[in-house]
Amino acid sequence: MMFLINPNKFNKAADFLIKPILVLSIILFSLGLLFSFYLSPEDYQQGSTVRIMYVHVPAAWISLASFTAIASLSIINFIFKIKNLTLVAKSIAPIGLLFTCIAIVTGSIWGQPTWGTFWAWDARITSMVILAIFYLLFILTHKYLLEESKANNVSSLIAIVGLINIPIVKYSVEWWATLHQPASIKISGTSSIHSSMLMPLLLMFFVLILYCALIFLMKYKTEIIRIKKKNLKRI
């Protein structure tokens, strides 16, 4: 955590990590595609359509985890006033928005052959759209509020309020009658997904996490460079 707060240490860590992560992600992405789209079995009801799961589910996980991280950083920043945590949150936000949109689009594509429609305003889909709106508000706040301290405070409030939506997304299939099936993978309890599908799913999740790490390192490094240039112009 300390290397995120110290820009100089972060730049050294980023320069060291970017290339290995890029190479590893390319290798694992190739394996993930092989297992997900060729070696994993078809579903007995959905057939090959189920393969959309290998992108949709990890994207949804990442979108929820990213916003939770942003909200957590915002709370810590409110308490301890650590300026660089705002840069970390700003760097995570575009990644979270991207994967939220991927989850919504792939879910829509998956929904058509499964439910007979591309779109239905059920609880899960609606709460995911609301999550995307919170991401957009967070990003646009930093883009259009020129006063940095005000932008940080407003964006932090948006993130903290948006945190309420995370459990709604997670438990919407249990709290309301929705088109979505209940979670197949459970941390506590027995998962209903077969290992032949679980393994490629987790592999794709790990690959996308590596991709997120790569984008985050580059984005955060860009934010540090932007701040340094801004400070130099003031001198």
N, C-alpha and C positions, 0 to 999 in steps of 0.2 A: 504493500500500500504506500510505503514511504517514497518509492521511486516515482509514483504518480504525482506526489506533492512537489517533489524536487525536479524542475524541468531539465536541468543538466543531466541528472542521473537517468531520467526518462529517455532523453535523446540518445544516450549511449546504449541503453537497453533496447530501444526501438531499432537502432541501426544493426544491433547484433541479432535481433529476433526476426526481422521482416523476411529475410531471404530463406532461413530454415523453415519458417512457417509456410511460406509460399510453396516451397518444394514439397513439403510434407502434405499440404492441402491438395496439391495437384495429384500426387500419388494416391492418396486416400479417396479423393473424389472419383478417380478412375475406377478404383475398387468398389466404391459405393454405387456407382452407376451399373457396374457389372452385376453386383449382387441384387440391387433393387429392381432392375429392369430385365434381367435375363435369368439369374440363378434362383431368385426367390419364387415360391409357388404362386399360382393364381388363387384368388379367393373362390370358395365353392359357390358363393352367391353373386359376387360382383365381378368375378373374372379378372381380367387384366386391369380393370378400372381401379382396383385397390392399390395399384402401384403409385398413384397420386399421393397416397399416404406418406411415402418416403420423403416427400418434399413438404407436404401440407402440415404434418404433425410437428416436425422439427421447427418449421417456421413459426408455428403458433407458440411452441414452447419458448423460443428465443424472443418473440415479441413480448410475451408476458414477463420473462426474466429481465429483459432490457428495461422495461418501464419500472419494474420493482427496484432495479438498481438505481435508476434515475431518481425515483422518489426517496430512496434510502439516502442517497448522496445529498439530496436537497434538505432532508431533515438534519443530517449531520452538519451541513453547511450553515443552516439556520442557527444551530447551537454553538458551533465552534468557529464559524466564520473563516473557513479554509478556502481561499479564493480558487485554488486549482481544482477543487472538487467540482466547481461549476464548469470548468473546461472539460473535465472527464464526462460530466453529464451531457454537455453539448455534443461531445464526440460520440456518445452512445445513441443519442436521439435519432439521427438519420438511419442508423442501422436498425433500430427498433421499428421505425416507420416503414422501412423497406420490407422487413419480414412480416409486419402486420399486413401490409398490402399483398404480399405473396401468399400469406395464409388465407386472406379473403378471396383472392382470385382463384387459387387452386381449390379452395373449398367450393367455390361456385362451379368450377369445371367438374369437380367430383360429384356435386349435387345433382347435376342434370341427368346423368344416367341412373343415379341411385334413387333420387326423389322424384324425378320427372320435371324438375324446374331448376334453372340456374340460381334463382334467388327466392328467399322466403324470410320475412322479418321475424324469425324466431329469436329466442333469448340469446343464444350463443352468437349468432351472426350480428344481431343488433349491438350487443356489448362489444364485439370486436370492432365494429364501425366506430363506436364511441371511443374505443382505445385509440384508433387511428386519428380521431379528431383531437384527442388530448396530445398526441405526439405532434400534430400539426401546430396546435396552439403553442406548445413549448418551443418549437423551432422558430415559428414566426415571431414570437416575443423577442427572441435574441436578434432576429433579423431587422425588426422595425422599431424597437425601442432603443434609441441611440444612447441614452444614459445607462451605462453599464450596471450600476448598482440597482437601479430600478428594474432593469431587464432581469437581473439575477433574482430579485425578490419576487417579481411577478411569475417568472418561470418556475421558481421553487414552489410557490403556492399552487400553480397549475398541476405540477407533478404530485404534490401531496394530496390534493383533492382527487386527482385521477387515480390515485392508489386505491380508492374505494371501489373502483371498477374492476380491479384485478380478481378479487374473490368472486365477483359476479360472473366474470368470464369463465372462471374455473369451475364453479359449482352450478352454473345456469342449467346444465343438463339434468341435475339432480333436484333443483328447486322448482323448475317449471317443466311442463310438457313441451318438448322440442323435437325437431326432426333429427337432431344429432343423437348418436348412440352414446351411452355412458363410457367413461374412460376404460380403455382396454389394458392400460398399463398402470399398475398401482404400486406405490412405494411400500405401503403396508397392506398386506393381503395378497391374494393370488391374482396374477395377471391373466387375462383371457386370450392374449395374443400368443400364437405359437412361436417357438424359438426360431424357426426358419424365416419368420417375418420380423421378429424382434431384433435379431442380429443386424440385418441390413438397415433397419430403422435407426438403431443406435449408432451405427457406423455413419449414416448420413447426418445424424445430429452432430456427431463429433466433427465431421468435415465442415459443416456449416458454422460450428463454433470456431474452428480455425479460421474460416473466412472472416467471421466477425472480428476476431482478434487482429487479423491483418488490416482490415479496414479501420478499426479503432486506432491502431498504432499510427497509421498514416494520417488519419483525421486529427488525432490529438497532437501529433507533431506539427501539423499545419497550423493548428490553433496557437501553439507556442510561438511559432515563427511570426504569425500575425500580430501577436501581442508585443513581441520584441520590436517589430517594425513600427508599430504604433507608438511605442515608448521612444524610439529613436527620433521620430518626427517631432515629438514634443520638446526634444533637447535643442 
